Amino acid sequence: MKEIRLVLLTLLWTTLACTAGVASRSILTPEATQLEVTASETASAVDGTPSVFTVIPSSPTVTLPTPTRKSDNELKGAILYHSGEVGEEDIYILSFQEMDPVNLTNSPGSDVSPSWSPASNKIVFVSVRDGDAEIFIMDVDGMNSKNLTNNRFADDAPSWSPDGQFILFSSDRDGNRELYQMRPDGSGVQRLTSDPAVDLYPQYSPDGQRIAFTSDRLGGYQIFVMDVQGKTTYAVTETTGQARYPAWSADGESIVYACDETGDYELYQIDLKSAEVAQMTFNPGLDASPSVSPDGEYVVFDTNRDGNYELYVIQLETLALTRLTNNQTFDGDPFWLSNLP
């Protein structure tokens, strides 16, 4: 979980949770290796294409081939993520067209939690290359990186506003974990929350009018939504477990998140109007860090269901799973972008 990884990276990060990545790259192919679907899932495959499966708790373990090119599946765009041994992660990008990961950073220390700009010309990410957790920005080819925060406090979990004018992030610079925003050049830093609780993982809604985030202001971690000025805030979830990592649906009508109310972290989706909650994954592993596809049909996430963290894609309507990576260590914090420049 990020919480464990970030504590290992900087002793300042005591409230975060889920993952890391990998140095040795290996993508599954239908010809070479098939992914293993858990006993709680069942599927069939025709001509190497994953088929729809339904959740059947007593069903046997089966295999599902992982496509290697866009022509083999309906996945579009690319996935930005970090990969590598804990403390040595770098930023990678994986296009569904080629299914060949491209390494964008190679700095000492960790580069994690990447986010793609709406204009498709910049990437913000967290790096400890200067000694502590800071927010950096770079070109999409990995060049011209710049430290935007540059202080002795922990700044992390960056994400873009839909218009690309602001970067949201979490920081303990004022003594407590709060939410902030700044301009892409690091100027105009504005504090958005002021609460004795811990506020984490902020994400703008698609229309830019709301911000979803994680907070323990009700005791345990829950998902909250507030207006962009931070004046009106309400709890979206009130689970018996810890709810983290909010990700807006493409239409802004629901939020996907991870929660451990069943004993391990699974993915859920909550409708913001009806408050109806649907469980998406059913596995004894830890499923976290969801990112919804631009077309709203899929969610990419990281999971340790195979013994170490890998990236998976789940189709929202059918819950069909596709495994994207297969490595000796971890891949994590995926961000789904619509296209490459």
For each residue, the residues with C-beta under 8 A, 3 or more apart:
1: 4 5 17 18 19 265 286 288
2: 5 6 16 17 18 19 288 289 332 333
3: 6 7 13 14 15 16 17 18
4: 1 7 8 17
5: 1 2 8 9 16 18 19 20 86 112 332
6: 2 3 9 10 13 16 133 156
7: 3 4 10 11 13 14 16
8: 4 5 86 87
9: 5 6 13 86 87 109 110 112 128 133
10: 6 7 13 128 132 133 154
11: 7 14
12: 132 133 153 154 172
13: 3 6 7 9 10 16 133 154 156
14: 3 7 11
15: 3 177 198 200 216
16: 2 3 5 6 7 13 156 157 200
17: 1 2 3 4 244 245 288
18: 1 2 3 5 244 245 258 265 286 288 289 302 309 332 333
19: 1 2 5 82 288 289 302 309 330 331 332 333
20: 5 82 83 84 85 86 89 112 309 329 330 331 332
21: 81 82 83 84 89 90 92 309 327 329 330 331 332
22: 25 83 84 85 325 327 328 329 330 331
23: 83 84 85 88 329
24: 327 328 329
25: 22 83 101 327
26: 325 326 327
27: 66 68 99 100 101 324 325 326
28: 32 33 34 35 65 66 68 323 325 326
29: 32 33 66 68
30: 34 48 65 66 67 68 72
31:
32: 28 29
33: 28 29 66 326
34: 28 30 63 64 65 66
35: 28 63 64 65 66 321 322 323 326
36: 61 63 306
37: 41 42 43 53 61 62 63 64 321
38: 41 61 282 283 284 305
39: 57 58 59 60 61
40: 55 56 57 59 282 283
41: 37 38 53 55 56 59 62 282 283 319 321
42: 37 53 54 56 59 60 62
43: 37 50 51 52 53 62 64 320 321
44: 51 53 62
45: 48 49 50 51 63 64 65
46: 49 51
47:
48: 30 45 65 67 72
49: 45 46 65 67 72 73
50: 43 45 64 65 66 67 73 320 321 322
51: 43 44 45 46 320
52: 43 315 318 320
53: 37 41 42 43 44 64 318 319 320 321
54: 42 319
55: 40 41 282 319
56: 40 41 42 59
57: 39 40 282
58: 39
59: 39 40 41 42 56 62
60: 39 42
61: 36 37 38 39
62: 37 41 42 43 44 59
63: 34 35 36 37 45
64: 34 35 37 43 45 50 53 321 322 323
65: 28 30 34 35 45 48 49 50
66: 27 28 29 30 33 34 35 50 322 323 324 326
67: 30 48 49 50 72 73 75 99 322
68: 27 28 29 30 72 99
69: 72 96 97 98 99
70: 73 75 76 96 97
71:
72: 30 48 49 67 68 69
73: 49 50 67 70 96 322
74: 297
75: 67 70 96 293 298 313 322
76: 70 96 293 294 295 338 339
77: 95 96 293 294 336 337 338 339 340
78: 93 94 95 96 97 336 337 339 340
79: 93 94 96 291 300 311 324 334 335 336 337
80: 91 92 93 114 115 116 123 334 335 337
81: 21 91 92 93 94 114 302 311 331 332 333 334 335
82: 19 20 21 89 90 91 92 110 111 112 113 114 125 331 332 333
83: 20 21 22 23 25 89 90 92 101 325 327 329 330 331 332
84: 20 21 22 23 88 89 90 110 329 330
85: 20 22 23 88 89 329
86: 5 8 9 20 89 110 329 330
87: 8 9 109 110
88: 23 84 85 109 110
89: 20 21 82 83 84 85 86 110 111 112
90: 21 82 83 84 103 104 105 106 107 111
91: 80 81 82 103 104 105 111 112 114 123 125 142
92: 21 80 81 82 83 101 102 103 104 331
93: 78 79 80 81 101 102 104 340
94: 78 79 81 99 100 101 102 311 324 325
95: 77 78 98 99 100 102 340
96: 69 70 73 75 76 77 78 79 99
97: 69 70 78
98: 69 95
99: 27 67 68 69 94 95 96
100: 27 94 95
101: 25 27 83 92 93 94 325
102: 92 93 94 95
103: 90 91 92 106 142
104: 90 91 92 93 123 138 140 141 142
105: 90 91 111 125 127 138 142 145
106: 90 103
107: 90 111 127 129 145
108: 129
109: 9 87 88 127 128 129
110: 9 82 84 86 87 88 89 126 127 128
111: 82 89 90 91 105 107 114 125 126 127 129 136
112: 5 9 20 82 89 91 125 126 127 332 333
113: 82 125 126 156 157 158 333
114: 80 81 82 91 111 123 124 125 333 335
115: 80 123 124 125 158 159 160 335
116: 80 120 122 123 140 160 335 337
117: 120 121 122 123 124 160 164 184
118: 160 161 162 163 164
119: 122 164
120: 116 117 140 337 339 340 341
121: 117 139 140 341
122: 116 117 119 137 138 139 140 184
123: 80 91 104 114 115 116 117 137 138 139 140
124: 114 115 117 135 136 137 148 158 159 160 167 184
125: 82 91 105 111 112 113 114 115 135 136 137 138 158
126: 110 111 112 113 133 134 135 136 155 156 157 158
127: 105 107 109 110 111 112 130 133 134 136 145 147
128: 9 10 109 110 131 132 133 134
129: 107 108 109 111 136
130: 127 134 147 150
131: 128
132: 10 12 128 152 153 154
133: 6 9 10 12 13 126 127 128 154 155 156
134: 126 127 128 130 147 148 149 150 151 155
135: 124 125 126 147 148 149 155 156 158 167 169
136: 111 124 125 126 127 129 145 146 147 148
137: 122 123 124 125 145 146 148 167 184 186
138: 104 105 122 123 125 142 143 144 145 146
139: 121 122 123 142 143 144
140: 104 116 120 121 122 123 340 341
141: 104
142: 91 103 104 105 138 139 145
143: 138 139
144: 138 139
145: 105 107 127 136 137 138 142
146: 136 137 138 186
147: 127 130 134 135 136 150 186
148: 124 134 135 136 137 167 182 184 185 186
149: 134 135 153 155 169 171 182 186
150: 130 134 147 186
151: 134 155 173
152: 132
153: 12 132 149 171 172 173
154: 10 12 13 132 133 171 172
155: 126 133 134 135 149 151 169 170 171 173
156: 6 13 16 113 126 133 135 169 170 171
157: 16 113 126 168 169 170 200 201 202
158: 113 115 124 125 126 135 167 168 169
159: 115 124 167 168 169 202 203 204
160: 115 116 117 118 124 164 166 167 168 204
161: 118 164 165 166 167 168 181 204 208
162: 118 204 205 206 207 208
163: 118 166 208
164: 117 118 119 160 161 184
165: 161 183 184
166: 160 161 163 181 182 183 184
167: 124 135 137 148 158 159 160 161 181 182 183 184
168: 157 158 159 160 161 179 180 181 192 202 203 204 211
169: 135 149 155 156 157 158 159 179 180 181 182 202
170: 155 156 157 177 178 179 180 199 200 201 202
171: 149 153 154 155 156 174 177 178 180
172: 12 153 154 175 176 177 178
173: 151 153 155 180
174: 171 178 191
175: 172
176: 172 195 196 198
177: 15 170 171 172 198 199 200
178: 170 171 172 174 191 192 193 194 195 199
179: 168 169 170 191 192 193 199 202 211 213 230
180: 168 169 170 171 173 189 190 191 192
181: 161 166 167 168 169 189 190 192
182: 148 149 166 167 169 186 187 188 189 190
183: 165 166 167 186 187 188
184: 117 122 124 137 148 164 165 166 167
185: 148
186: 137 146 147 148 149 150 182 183 189
187: 182 183
188: 182 183
189: 180 181 182 186
190: 180 181 182
191: 174 178 179 180 194
192: 168 178 179 180 181 202 211 226 228 229 230
193: 178 179 199 213 226 230 233
194: 178 191
195: 176 178 199 215 217
196: 176 217
197: 215 216 217
198: 15 176 177 215 216
199: 170 177 178 179 193 195 202 213 214 215 217
200: 15 16 157 170 177 213 214 215 221 244
201: 157 170 213 214 244 245 246
202: 157 159 168 169 170 179 192 199 211 212 213
203: 159 168 211 212 213 246 247 248
204: 159 160 161 162 168 208 210 211 228 248
205: 162 208 209 210 211 212 225 248 252
206: 162 248 250 251 252
207: 162 210 252
208: 161 162 163 204 205 228
209: 205 227 228
210: 204 205 207 225 226 227 228 252
211: 168 179 192 202 203 204 205 225 226 227 228 230
212: 202 203 205 223 224 225 236 246 248 255
213: 179 193 199 200 201 202 203 223 224 225 226 246
214: 199 200 201 221 222 223 224 243 244 245 246
215: 195 197 198 199 200 218 221 222 224
216: 15 197 198 219 220 221 222
217: 195 196 197 199 222 224
218: 215 222 235 238
219: 216
220: 216 239 241 242 243
221: 200 214 215 216 242 243 244
222: 214 215 216 217 218 235 236 237 238 239 243
223: 212 213 214 235 236 237 243 244 246 255 257 270
224: 212 213 214 215 217 233 234 235 236
225: 205 210 211 212 213 233 234 236 255 272
226: 192 193 210 211 213 230 231 232 233 234
227: 209 210 211 230 231 232 233
228: 192 204 208 209 210 211
229: 192
230: 179 192 193 211 226 227 233
231: 226 227
232: 226 227
233: 193 224 225 226 227 230
234: 224 225 226
235: 218 222 223 224 238
236: 212 222 223 224 225 246 255 270 272
237: 222 223 243 257 259 270 277
238: 218 222 235
239: 220 222 242 243 259 261
240: 261
241: 220 259 260 261 262
242: 220 221 239 259 260
243: 214 220 221 222 223 237 239 257 258 259 261 268
244: 17 18 200 201 214 221 223 257 258 259 265 288
245: 17 18 201 214 257 258 288 289 290
246: 201 203 212 213 214 223 236 255 256 257
247: 203 255 256 257 290 291 292 299
248: 203 204 205 206 212 252 254 255 256 292
249: 252 253 254 255 256 269 292 296
250: 206 292 293 294 295 296
251: 206 254 296
252: 205 206 207 210 248 249
253: 249 271 272 273
254: 248 249 251 269 270 271 272
255: 212 223 225 236 246 247 248 249 269 270 272
256: 246 247 248 249 267 268 269 280 290 292 299
257: 223 237 243 244 245 246 247 267 268 269 270 290
258: 18 243 244 245 265 266 267 268 287 288 289 290 301
259: 237 239 241 242 243 244 265 266 268
260: 241 242 263 264 265 266
261: 239 240 241 243
262: 241 266
263: 260
264: 260 283 284 285 286
265: 1 18 244 258 259 260 286 287 288
266: 258 259 260 262 279 280 281 282 283 287
267: 256 257 258 279 280 281 287 288 290 299 301 314
268: 243 256 257 258 259 277 278 279 280
269: 249 254 255 256 257 277 278 280 316
270: 223 236 237 254 255 257 275 276 277 278
271: 253 254 274 275 276 277
272: 225 236 253 254 255 275
273: 253
274: 271
275: 270 271 272
276: 270 271
277: 237 268 269 270 271
278: 268 269 270
279: 266 267 268 282
280: 256 266 267 268 269 299 314 316 319
281: 266 267 287 301 303 314 319
282: 38 40 41 55 57 266 279
283: 38 40 41 264 266 287 303 305
284: 38 264 305
285: 264 303 304 305 306
286: 1 18 264 265 303 304 305
287: 258 265 266 267 281 283 301 302 303 305 312
288: 1 2 17 18 19 244 245 258 265 267 301 302 303
289: 2 18 19 245 258 301 302 332 333 334
290: 245 247 256 257 258 267 299 300 301
291: 79 247 299 300 301 334 335 336
292: 247 248 249 250 256 296 298 299 336
293: 75 76 77 250 296 297 298 299 300 336
294: 76 77 250 336 337 338
295: 76 250 298
296: 249 250 251 292 293 316
297: 74 293 315 316 317
298: 75 292 293 295 313 314 315 316 336
299: 247 256 267 280 290 291 292 293 313 314 316
300: 79 290 291 293 311 312 313 324 334 336
301: 258 267 281 287 288 289 290 291 311 312 313 314 334
302: 18 19 81 287 288 289 309 310 311 312 330 331 332 333 334
303: 281 283 285 286 287 288 306 309 310 312
304: 285 286 307 308 309 310 330
305: 38 283 284 285 286 287 310 312
306: 36 285 303 310 323 326
307: 304
308: 304 327 328 329 330
309: 18 19 20 21 302 303 304 329 330 331 332
310: 302 303 304 305 306 323 324 325 326 327 330 331
311: 79 81 94 300 301 302 323 324 325 331 332 334
312: 287 300 301 302 303 305 321 322 323 324
313: 75 298 299 300 301 321 322 324
314: 267 280 281 298 299 301 319 320 321 322
315: 52 297 298 318 319 320 321
316: 269 280 296 297 298 299 319
317: 297
318: 52 53 315
319: 41 53 54 55 280 281 314 315 316
320: 43 50 51 52 53 314 315
321: 35 37 41 43 50 53 64 312 313 314 315
322: 35 50 64 66 67 73 75 312 313 314
323: 28 35 64 66 306 310 311 312 326
324: 27 66 79 94 300 310 311 312 313 331
325: 22 26 27 28 83 94 101 310 311 331
326: 26 27 28 33 35 66 306 310 323
327: 21 22 24 25 26 83 308 310 330 331
328: 22 24 308
329: 20 21 22 23 24 83 84 85 86 308 309
330: 19 20 21 22 83 84 86 302 304 308 309 310 327
331: 19 20 21 22 81 82 83 92 302 309 310 311 324 325 327 334
332: 2 5 18 19 20 21 81 82 83 112 289 302 309 311
333: 2 18 19 81 82 112 113 114 289 302
334: 79 80 81 289 291 300 301 302 311 331
335: 79 80 81 114 115 116 291
336: 77 78 79 291 292 293 294 298 300
337: 77 78 79 80 116 120 294 340
338: 76 77 294
339: 76 77 78 120
340: 77 78 93 95 120 140 337
341: 120 121 140
